[in-house]
């Protein structure tokens, strides 16, 4: 089968590699000049690094180069993806600097993909089409009253993905909007270069240290099955049913202890940066790893935070906040999230995929029910997004072969409805249009493996309760499935 893929990030590259191993003719369209997606040079902001340690933020059958630090930089992750693409002969299947402008389904359920590259338009036909452009590909910047006057006075407004050079803010007053990882990374990186940097945070979220008490690696807490089990999943079974039933005091006590360590370690009360919520609320949006030196810079008066407020208006060289304060500002850098939309798909197709609120209605976060020969990969933001994408690609390959026994359409619709309602309630509507599965990365993988009727060994699953997930544990899933299909 001839398969077209949009996007050369983790999801697109792993999809191409896996599907090629299943005998398909694959081709990737990438609008940038390199692989990497969010890790591309065109999107990297100063201070960008992983939230995961190197050993967990990897694909199952490819290691980072020797000497890569425990928390790789954005550039090192991009180089890792490029190395993977070259090793598995995916690199030569990519059309770089090529933007997909339209993907149209034909009467026979094939797809015609139209592209533009260096001003030249072209089109190709595919039997199957995979959207792997990512949920972090379309930056969102708020509209503020007075923004035109701010820019006319020489001010700059940009998203973190468009902030690339520290020298641009040398001697400037910088206002960073947001308190997520990208905002805090970028703000912290400007310290010592900017004249003054202030973070404007509408809501504070919990920051997790790389090492609790400067000793215990946080991977031992949150990158395990036990870490996931501390938060209630959509369906509670086994040990999780106990932890959120009769054993609720146990899970609450564990989270409370960790919260106490973080409060003390970062001196949150003293700095006036306590989120005023419990640590359990990290399940509502995302876990944000604390940037190295972030709280120290705040303590030392090198970095400033205006909490529980937002920009309400702008003027030349100024921004005014809802708390009544006015800040000097030359640069406003926004870590304000992304739109979740697919501009190259027809409105009629998107109406079959999105509900009236824009939520993606995908079974297993992968396939729409009413559009044939179409899949989405990477539309499941999680700790192990790269591993979820790889297992998702194997699931897509199996589904193409008819090797997955899907439930009835009504059962799948019910499943999607239930998941979306749970996501929305759990995240207080911060579920990124139905693409947020944080922190339930391993649960998602488990569900895909059940559909595939494949599992990792029981002893490995047991060890994952106490030890961080090792992607290498899943390296045999694809080969096992290919062997089964070969026998059939």
Beta strands, then each sheet from edge to edge (+ up, - down):
strand 1: 2-6
strand 2: 25-29
strand 3: 94-95
strand 4: 99-105
strand 5: 111-117
strand 6: 120-126
strand 7: 128-131
strand 8: 138-139
strand 9: 156-159
strand 10: 173-177
strand 11: 196-201
strand 12: 207-208
strand 13: 211-212
strand 14: 216-217
strand 15: 288-289
strand 16: 304-307
strand 17: 311-315
strand 18: 318-321
strand 19: 326-328
strand 20: 331-334
strand 21: 338-339
strand 22: 374-376
sheet 1: 3+ 2+ 1+ 7+ 22+
sheet 2: 4+ 5- 6+
sheet 3: 8+ 21-
sheet 4: 9+ 20+ 10+ 11+ 16+
sheet 5: 12+ 15+
sheet 6: 13+ 14-
sheet 7: 17+ 18- 19+
end
